Amino acid sequence: MTTSLTPDAHRRAVSAMFGRIAGWYDFLNHFLSGGVDIWWRRQLLNAAAPAWQDGRPVIVLDLAAGTLDVTAGILRRSPTARVAALDIAAPMLRKGLGKISREDRDRMLPGVADGRVLPLADASVAAVTIAFGIRNIVPRDAAYAEIRRVLVPGGRFCILEFGSGRTRILRGLYNVYLRRILPAMGRIFSGDPEAYRYLAETIERFPDAPSLGRELEAAGFVDVHWQKLTCGIAYVHVGVAPKP
Ligand SMILES: C[S@@+](CC[C@H](N)C(=O)[O-])C[C@H]1O[C@@H](n2cnc3c(N)ncnc32)[C@H](O)[C@@H]1O
């Protein structure tokens, strides 16, 4: 998948790619990360938790919800929150539905939607979570504008994403893993070399943590801060929608 694609062509290609790997996605996620991705998602939920902690019946948007790990986590942690689980790849959402308990199903609404055009009212959601999704959206600014529009003033935008692959981590061992081992393992196990080459390339191109923080500030979020996870392999960033 080249960078020369228009944003819409990129979205179509990304949607088709996740549609193809949906069946393998969870297994490869846990296998290639050694299971640490489960702990990373927990840190994302901790960052979003102030939005539902007082027990109000809030709406949370889990954007690029994929196979619904974060959605399931929010529903488990908050008995009052309702979750809009939006993604451009229907097969990913379908694959995740089994993770949502029967009692929680009527508090979640899965839907196919692009993060750049959200089917939600202005100032309607208390928090937006996005795990390993923002890296796939082009341009990111369009998603930031939509997320700001749908968040209530004071609402939280919480991003879990890989750090930039250009940063040397663990004396360069991680970078070798990223460039050589991960695409090879993805190719062997998923049979889709493009998908795991794409993963490595987008991590390589992704901004480092301070640059992403500046992007969020430029998009109008306040109280921007971030937490380094596992030596900077991943980060949780938080930005707050300003109060008038
Ligand atoms: C790496 S998966 C992450 C899934 C899930 N959040 C997780 O934690 O495993 C990235 C997801 O982003 C979705 N995605 C990519 N571009 C998107 C866009 N423009 N709007 C909404 N979702 C998008 C993909 O379809 C895919 O399901």
The ligand as an SDF file (V2000), in Angstrom:
LIG
                    3D

 27 29  0  0  0  0  0  0  0  0999 V2000
   -4.8920   -2.4880   14.1290 C   0  0  0  0  0  0  0  0  0  0  0  0
   -6.6400   -2.5230   14.1060 S   0  0  0  0  0  0  0  0  0  0  0  0
   -7.0570   -2.0940   15.7770 C   0  0  0  0  0  0  0  0  0  0  0  0
   -8.3380   -2.7330   16.2420 C   0  0  0  0  0  0  0  0  0  0  0  0
   -8.6470   -2.6070   17.7360 C   0  0  0  0  0  0  0  0  0  0  0  0
   -8.8560   -1.2400   18.1260 N   0  0  0  0  0  0  0  0  0  0  0  0
   -7.5990   -3.2360   18.5980 C   0  0  0  0  0  0  0  0  0  0  0  0
   -7.2370   -2.6650   19.6220 O   0  0  0  0  0  0  0  0  0  0  0  0
   -7.1580   -4.3460   18.2970 O   0  0  0  0  0  0  0  0  0  0  0  0
   -6.9890   -1.0230   13.2600 C   0  0  0  0  0  0  0  0  0  0  0  0
   -8.4540   -0.8590   12.9130 C   0  0  0  0  0  0  0  0  0  0  0  0
   -8.6380    0.4780   12.4070 O   0  0  0  0  0  0  0  0  0  0  0  0
   -9.6780    0.4120   11.4620 C   0  0  0  0  0  0  0  0  0  0  0  0
   -9.6310    1.6390   10.6560 N   0  0  0  0  0  0  0  0  0  0  0  0
   -8.6840    1.9930    9.7580 C   0  0  0  0  0  0  0  0  0  0  0  0
   -8.9720    3.1840    9.2070 N   0  0  0  0  0  0  0  0  0  0  0  0
  -10.1290    3.5960    9.7740 C   0  0  0  0  0  0  0  0  0  0  0  0
  -10.9420    4.7510    9.6070 C   0  0  0  0  0  0  0  0  0  0  0  0
  -10.6440    5.7120    8.7170 N   0  0  0  0  0  0  0  0  0  0  0  0
  -12.0510    4.8730   10.3670 N   0  0  0  0  0  0  0  0  0  0  0  0
  -12.3920    3.8900   11.2470 C   0  0  0  0  0  0  0  0  0  0  0  0
  -11.6710    2.7640   11.4340 N   0  0  0  0  0  0  0  0  0  0  0  0
  -10.5520    2.6170   10.7040 C   0  0  0  0  0  0  0  0  0  0  0  0
   -9.3780   -0.8720   10.7030 C   0  0  0  0  0  0  0  0  0  0  0  0
  -10.4530   -1.3440    9.9510 O   0  0  0  0  0  0  0  0  0  0  0  0
   -8.9750   -1.8070   11.8410 C   0  0  0  0  0  0  0  0  0  0  0  0
  -10.0490   -2.5560   12.3390 O   0  0  0  0  0  0  0  0  0  0  0  0
  1  2  1  0
  2  3  1  0
  2 10  1  0
  3  4  1  0
  4  5  1  0
  5  6  1  0
  5  7  1  0
  7  8  2  0
  7  9  1  0
 10 11  1  0
 11 12  1  0
 11 26  1  0
 12 13  1  0
 13 14  1  0
 13 24  1  0
 14 15  1  0
 14 23  1  0
 15 16  2  0
 16 17  1  0
 17 18  1  0
 17 23  2  0
 18 19  1  0
 18 20  2  0
 20 21  1  0
 21 22  2  0
 22 23  1  0
 24 25  1  0
 24 26  1  0
 26 27  1  0
M  CHG  2   2   1   9  -1
M  END
$$$$
